[in-house]
Amino acid sequence: MLVNPARIHRLNAAPHVPGPILYWMSRDQRTADNWGLLHARELAGRDHPLVVCFCLVPDYPGATLRHYDFMLSGLARVEADLAALGIPFILRRGDPGVVIPRLVAELGAGGVVTDFDPLRIKQGWQRAVALALPVALMEVDGHNVVPARQVSPKQEYAARTIRPKIHRLFGEYLEEFPALEPQAAAAPSQPPTDWEALRAGLDVDAAVSPVDLVAGEDAAREALARFVTDRLAVYAERRNDPNAGATSRLSAYFHFGQIAPQRAALAAAASGRGEGQAAFLEELVVRRELSDNFCLHNPHHDTLAGAPVWALKTLDEHRADPRPYCYSREEFEGARTHSPLWNAAQNEMRRTGFMHGYMRMYWAKKILEWSSSPEEAHATALALNDRYQLDGRDPNGHVGVLWSLAGLHDRPWKTRPVFGSVRYMNERGCRRKFDADRYIERWGG
Ligand SMILES: Cc1cc2nc3c(=O)[nH]c(=O)nc-3n(C[C@H](O)[C@H](O)[C@H](O)COP(=O)(O)OP(=O)(O)OC[C@H]3O[C@@H](n4cnc5c(N)ncnc54)[C@H](O)[C@@H]3O)c2cc1C
């Protein structure tokens, strides 16, 4: 078998019958290094065609023109790469629970393969499709090096509890990807997608404009190569300096599946860049896969209720504490706080679709300190994160916000007003770590 069977999970009990195979591409929007696509290709074999479909949901919560623009540019590239292999690509708009079963009926498909995705909304789509299909629906985890369902059957407590589990299985799963074989059977002919018409017909929030990060698999691979050559060696010592530009800036490519995290892990593992290599693999594999673990096993991952009990208790005990400042979501959104450093972070995110990771922690913690309640702070931080970050609406966003505001995967610290025993951060701490004035000057406070 091309794909390790432990990556594959059946989502319904319907049979796989002879016929075309439909790969419902969703989280992993790429042609190369894609375990789901490889599995679908293998199931189709020489006798049946493989067809790839993407279901465009026109009103995905929080998504704006910035996100649709980046995603559609990447998908146009996928269509071209698949065409070169004789594999048809079909883009349909609508609710996956309706679109996918209809397409299966049109094609007479014998089975459907899709991507693993732990987010509640995506799991809901998959459940609807699984229920409606008369044929097998299989999920393949091509987003994690160690498949999320294999790492642990429960929500892990913290990085220190998931780390040994990932490290134990890492060698088994960190394998080179096979190439995707061209189509062997006669495939249904399919007119190419009219990308211009599709873009023109989009009715999405255009107030958040596209950014100049180039989308697609080639651009992602080039970004990875540049990072490994130029910055991985200094990643361990410089990654927490928002002025240094030392991190990979690959998160949007990972979010849209335009490059496999496993490709980045293979490149880092082969780089011989010592400490930088270990520090990068910790973020890329342990921290990122901890986020998938949390969202998979915690049905409240998108609300404050997903936080640990000790943190909810301490935040509640400090609910009535006076706030030094109290801002509305609009004031936060417009970068109109008293703090030039906070405003600069918000500006970086609004303009570029990316905020440095160290600033994300400070940014979210101050939203807690300057909002009227923890619930409002959570809603504001998640909404702004998902609206402006190109990598938003991701398990990492849910976890990052809950880590900052509500102690997820962390432990209690010294008690303070508003925060209770949730870990505190202040501007003085930032100034000890990096040149905050330079950051403010760059982004405007
Ligand atoms: C409040 C808050 C919100 C966040 N929102 C998001 C989000 O919406 N989407 C998102 O992808 N990340 C989010 N993060 C996690 C992290 O900040 C970003 O992944 C990282 O800054 C992206 O930059 P990079 O690709 O240069 O990272 P690098 O430092 O180069 O790391 C490589 C990869 O490892 C993963 N990674 C890095 N840091 C973390 C982390 N702390 N937790 C989990 N995975 C990590 C990412 O996939 C990243 O691309 C958030 C963190 C916080 C504190």
The ligand as an ORCA input file, in Angstrom:
! r2SCAN-3c Opt
* xyz 0 1
  C      -3.167     34.393     19.953
  C      -2.556     33.476     18.941
  C      -3.210     33.230     17.747
  C      -2.659     32.377     16.793
  N      -3.344     32.158     15.636
  C      -2.868     31.286     14.721
  C      -3.608     30.992     13.534
  O      -4.717     31.505     13.352
  N      -3.046     30.142     12.629
  C      -1.825     29.559     12.822
  O      -1.369     28.794     11.972
  N      -1.121     29.811     13.943
  C      -1.597     30.640     14.903
  N      -0.875     30.884     16.036
  C       0.365     30.111     16.278
  C       1.671     30.800     15.801
  O       1.765     32.081     16.332
  C       1.801     30.859     14.281
  O       1.585     29.565     13.734
  C       3.183     31.316     13.830
  O       3.469     32.562     14.403
  C       3.238     31.383     12.311
  O       4.457     31.936     11.886
  P       5.546     31.063     11.138
  O       4.913     30.220     10.084
  O       6.636     31.967     10.732
  O       5.993     30.088     12.328
  P       7.339     29.274     12.599
  O       7.902     29.775     13.876
  O       8.211     29.254     11.425
  O       6.790     27.810     12.924
  C       6.584     26.841     11.892
  C       5.177     26.317     11.968
  O       4.948     25.711     13.232
  C       3.608     25.953     13.651
  N       3.617     26.748     14.881
  C       4.460     27.739     15.237
  N       4.144     28.226     16.455
  C       3.078     27.518     16.873
  C       2.275     27.545     18.048
  N       2.520     28.385     19.058
  N       1.239     26.686     18.147
  C       0.970     25.810     17.161
  N       1.690     25.741     16.019
  C       2.723     26.581     15.877
  C       2.930     26.749     12.536
  O       2.274     25.837     11.667
  C       4.112     27.419     11.855
  O       3.878     27.782     10.528
  C      -1.412     31.728     17.034
  C      -0.763     31.980     18.245
  C      -1.323     32.827     19.188
  C      -0.606     33.057     20.475
*
